[in-house]
Amino acid sequence: MSFKTSDLDGVIPRLNLKNVLLHDSFGTLHSYTSGADGVRQIYFKDPDGYWIEVNEATTV
């Protein structure tokens, strides 16, 4: 499952307050992925162990 947000910098602290462990696309803890297009992404697992992706929205 994937979500898009225009405020990734606001989402990250909110997830941290809930003790959600954030990863990049390689599984590195406390990190994020920045794609060639500049879009930042974070990943975390839901309670059943499925990965959730959150992308930073971009304007084109």
N, CA and C atoms as an extended XYZ file, in Angstrom:
180
Properties=species:S:1:pos:R:3:atomname:S:1:resname:S:1:resid:I:1 pbc="F F F"
N         0.855       -1.157        0.000 N   MET     1
C         0.000        0.000        0.000 CA  MET     1
C         0.903        1.222        0.000 C   MET     1
N         0.461        2.250       -0.669 N   SER     2
C         1.251        3.463       -0.770 CA  SER     2
C         0.360        4.683       -0.567 C   SER     2
N         0.928        5.684        0.079 N   PHE     3
C         0.235        6.953        0.289 CA  PHE     3
C         1.108        8.077       -0.226 C   PHE     3
N         0.469        9.194       -0.568 N   LYS     4
C         1.184       10.378       -1.013 CA  LYS     4
C         0.814       11.530       -0.086 C   LYS     4
N         1.810       12.346        0.290 N   THR     5
C         1.564       13.488        1.152 CA  THR     5
C         2.306       14.712        0.631 C   THR     5
N         1.756       15.854        0.859 N   SER     6
C         2.439       17.097        0.509 CA  SER     6
C         3.286       17.597        1.680 C   SER     6
N         3.249       16.889        2.807 N   ASP     7
C         3.981       17.319        4.004 CA  ASP     7
C         4.710       16.143        4.651 C   ASP     7
N         5.666       15.565        3.932 N   LEU     8
C         6.412       14.439        4.490 CA  LEU     8
C         7.160       14.848        5.758 C   LEU     8
N         7.649       16.091        5.789 N   ASP     9
C         8.349       16.574        6.987 CA  ASP     9
C         7.422       16.656        8.198 C   ASP     9
N         6.140       16.767        7.974 N   GLY    10
C         5.173       16.757        9.067 CA  GLY    10
C         4.729       15.352        9.443 C   GLY    10
N         4.719       14.454        8.469 N   VAL    11
C         4.296       13.069        8.713 CA  VAL    11
C         5.338       12.321        9.552 C   VAL    11
N         6.595       12.529        9.253 N   ILE    12
C         7.669       11.785        9.938 CA  ILE    12
C         7.619       11.968       11.456 C   ILE    12
N         7.552       13.202       11.990 N   PRO    13
C         7.475       13.337       13.455 CA  PRO    13
C         6.217       12.719       14.055 C   PRO    13
N         5.115       12.768       13.323 N   ARG    14
C         3.874       12.169       13.832 CA  ARG    14
C         4.011       10.651       13.947 C   ARG    14
N         4.656       10.028       12.963 N   LEU    15
C         4.888        8.587       13.043 CA  LEU    15
C         5.887        8.259       14.150 C   LEU    15
N         6.907        9.110       14.299 N   ASN    16
C         7.883        8.895       15.374 CA  ASN    16
C         7.226        8.946       16.749 C   ASN    16
N         6.265        9.854       16.932 N   LEU    17
C         5.547        9.946       18.213 CA  LEU    17
C         4.776        8.661       18.524 C   LEU    17
N         4.385        7.950       17.485 N   LYS    18
C         3.660        6.676       17.650 CA  LYS    18
C         4.613        5.482       17.694 C   LYS    18
N         5.926        5.769       17.752 N   ASN    19
C         6.966        4.731       17.798 CA  ASN    19
C         6.957        3.823       16.567 C   ASN    19
N         6.613        4.411       15.418 N   VAL    20
C         6.655        3.678       14.155 CA  VAL    20
C         8.096        3.696       13.656 C   VAL    20
N         8.629        2.529       13.338 N   LEU    21
C         9.999        2.419       12.847 CA  LEU    21
C        10.027        2.704       11.347 C   LEU    21
N        10.716        3.765       10.967 N   LEU    22
C        10.775        4.189        9.574 CA  LEU    22
C        12.026        3.650        8.898 C   LEU    22
N        11.887        3.295        7.626 N   HIS    23
C        12.987        2.726        6.848 CA  HIS    23
C        13.045        3.385        5.478 C   HIS    23
N        14.175        3.199        4.798 N   ASP    24
C        14.251        3.567        3.385 CA  ASP    24
C        13.888        2.343        2.549 C   ASP    24
N        13.997        2.451        1.234 N   SER    25
C        13.583        1.351        0.360 CA  SER    25
C        14.502        0.138        0.454 C   SER    25
N        15.670        0.299        1.086 N   PHE    26
C        16.591       -0.817        1.264 CA  PHE    26
C        16.441       -1.469        2.637 C   PHE    26
N        15.530       -0.930        3.459 N   GLY    27
C        15.305       -1.473        4.789 CA  GLY    27
C        16.185       -0.867        5.861 C   GLY    27
N        16.912        0.211        5.529 N   THR    28
C        17.768        0.888        6.499 CA  THR    28
C        16.892        1.676        7.469 C   THR    28
N        17.051        1.380        8.749 N   LEU    29
C        16.244        2.005        9.788 CA  LEU    29
C        16.581        3.486        9.922 C   LEU    29
N        15.592        4.303       10.226 N   HIS    30
C        15.734        5.750       10.455 CA  HIS    30
C        16.303        6.471        9.244 C   HIS    30
N        15.865        6.088        8.073 N   SER    31
C        16.368        6.693        6.852 CA  SER    31
C        15.219        6.837        5.860 C   SER    31
N        15.453        7.572        4.796 N   TYR    32
C        14.460        7.681        3.737 CA  TYR    32
C        15.158        7.566        2.393 C   TYR    32
N        14.393        7.271        1.376 N   THR    33
C        14.902        7.154        0.019 CA  THR    33
C        14.595        8.446       -0.723 C   THR    33
N        15.548        8.909       -1.490 N   SER    34
C        15.327       10.053       -2.361 CA  SER    34
C        15.605        9.589       -3.782 C   SER    34
N        14.554        9.508       -4.588 N   GLY    35
C        14.685        8.996       -5.946 CA  GLY    35
C        15.376        9.973       -6.874 C   GLY    35
N        15.696        9.509       -8.067 N   ALA    36
C        16.344       10.350       -9.070 CA  ALA    36
C        15.481       11.563       -9.417 C   ALA    36
N        14.164       11.414       -9.246 N   ASP    37
C        13.243       12.518       -9.518 CA  ASP    37
C        13.105       13.468       -8.333 C   ASP    37
N        13.822       13.180       -7.233 N   GLY    38
C        13.782       14.035       -6.052 CA  GLY    38
C        12.671       13.721       -5.083 C   GLY    38
N        11.840       12.735       -5.404 N   VAL    39
C        10.734       12.360       -4.520 CA  VAL    39
C        11.286       11.567       -3.338 C   VAL    39
N        10.987       12.027       -2.131 N   ARG    40
C        11.404       11.301       -0.928 CA  ARG    40
C        10.341       10.277       -0.558 C   ARG    40
N        10.798        9.130       -0.037 N   GLN    41
C         9.906        8.043        0.342 CA  GLN    41
C        10.342        7.481        1.688 C   GLN    41
N         9.358        7.127        2.502 N   ILE    42
C         9.622        6.389        3.735 CA  ILE    42
C         8.772        5.120        3.704 C   ILE    42
N         9.206        4.151        4.460 N   TYR    43
C         8.521        2.857        4.534 CA  TYR    43
C         8.415        2.438        5.998 C   TYR    43
N         7.326        1.763        6.320 N   PHE    44
C         7.166        1.166        7.643 CA  PHE    44
C         6.250       -0.037        7.509 C   PHE    44
N         6.243       -0.865        8.524 N   LYS    45
C         5.413       -2.071        8.502 CA  LYS    45
C         4.132       -1.851        9.313 C   LYS    45
N         3.036       -2.411        8.791 N   ASP    46
C         1.791       -2.382        9.550 CA  ASP    46
C         1.851       -3.489       10.614 C   ASP    46
N         0.865       -3.562       11.500 N   PRO    47
C         0.911       -4.570       12.570 CA  PRO    47
C         1.023       -6.017       12.087 C   PRO    47
N         0.603       -6.295       10.838 N   ASP    48
C         0.705       -7.652       10.301 CA  ASP    48
C         2.004       -7.893        9.541 C   ASP    48
N         2.877       -6.871        9.495 N   GLY    49
C         4.173       -7.030        8.849 CA  GLY    49
C         4.230       -6.634        7.390 C   GLY    49
N         3.139       -6.071        6.860 N   TYR    50
C         3.135       -5.616        5.469 CA  TYR    50
C         3.738       -4.214        5.382 C   TYR    50
N         4.523       -3.981        4.325 N   TRP    51
C         5.168       -2.688        4.146 CA  TRP    51
C         4.181       -1.641        3.651 C   TRP    51
N         4.277       -0.449        4.238 N   ILE    52
C         3.513        0.728        3.828 CA  ILE    52
C         4.520        1.746        3.311 C   ILE    52
N         4.214        2.353        2.189 N   GLU    53
C         5.088        3.352        1.576 CA  GLU    53
C         4.399        4.702        1.635 C   GLU    53
N         5.162        5.753        1.977 N   VAL    54
C         4.653        7.119        1.953 CA  VAL    54
C         5.583        7.929        1.072 C   VAL    54
N         5.008        8.540        0.020 N   ASN    55
C         5.751        9.351       -0.932 CA  ASN    55
C         5.460       10.825       -0.723 C   ASN    55
N         6.464       11.623       -0.982 N   GLU    56
C         6.285       13.066       -0.966 CA  GLU    56
C         5.657       13.482       -2.299 C   GLU    56
N         4.565       14.225       -2.229 N   ALA    57
C         3.894       14.679       -3.436 CA  ALA    57
C         4.752       15.716       -4.143 C   ALA    57
N         4.727       15.687       -5.454 N   THR    58
C         5.454       16.669       -6.241 CA  THR    58
C         4.493       17.394       -7.154 C   THR    58
N         4.878       18.566       -7.548 N   THR    59
C         4.086       19.296       -8.528 CA  THR    59
C         4.814       19.245       -9.852 C   THR    59
N         4.066       18.990      -10.885 N   VAL    60
C         4.667       18.846      -12.225 CA  VAL    60
C         4.221       19.983      -13.098 C   VAL    60
